[in-house]
Amino acid sequence: MKCQFCEQEANVTYTKVVGDKSQKIHLCNQCADDKGITNLENFDLTDMLMSDDQFAPAKAEEHAASSKSECADCGFTLADLRKIGRLGCSSCYDTFGSEVQSMIRNMHKGTQHKGKVPEGMLKEIEAKTKLKTLQSKLDKAIANEEYEKAGKLKNELETLQKTLPVDAK
């Protein structure tokens, strides 16, 4: 088997398992040492969990570039986020938004909380979500000058609003 980075003989197989999916990467000793896989003191499992495919050759340059980005307000870097595991300030959410989304997607089954809802609240929450979706579709239809579609969406939106309690709107 050949190393996926330098085409030498691969002696190390790194297997990453997330949920029900696994990914194998074959490396020679030199590339494994360079990536920190064989050195357990420097092996950064958190860093690997935070990216979909950190060791893919096509993403290596992109990963290095994104590590250098910095929050304009607090100076926090992506490397700091990976090391500490939390953000420096509220502006970091804007600066590192895509990286945080990727981390959450890799660590959890999704990016939306789907926990328990108090009995009787589920229909109201679903209606509010549908209301927001319809409103955004209506805004988009108006912006695209699709007035027939906008009219239908407006009617549907008004019908839905009538079914909601006054305090839920």
Buried (B, 14 or more C-beta within 10 A) or exposed (E): EEBBBBEEEBBBEBEBEEEEEEEEBBBBBBBBBEBBBBEEEEEBEEBBBBBEEBBBEEBEEEBEEBBEBBBEEBEBBBBBBBEEEEBBEEBBEEBBEEBBEBBBEBEEEEEEEEEEEEEEEEEBEEBBEBBEEBBEBBEEBBEEEBEEBBEBBBEBBEEBBEEBEEEBE
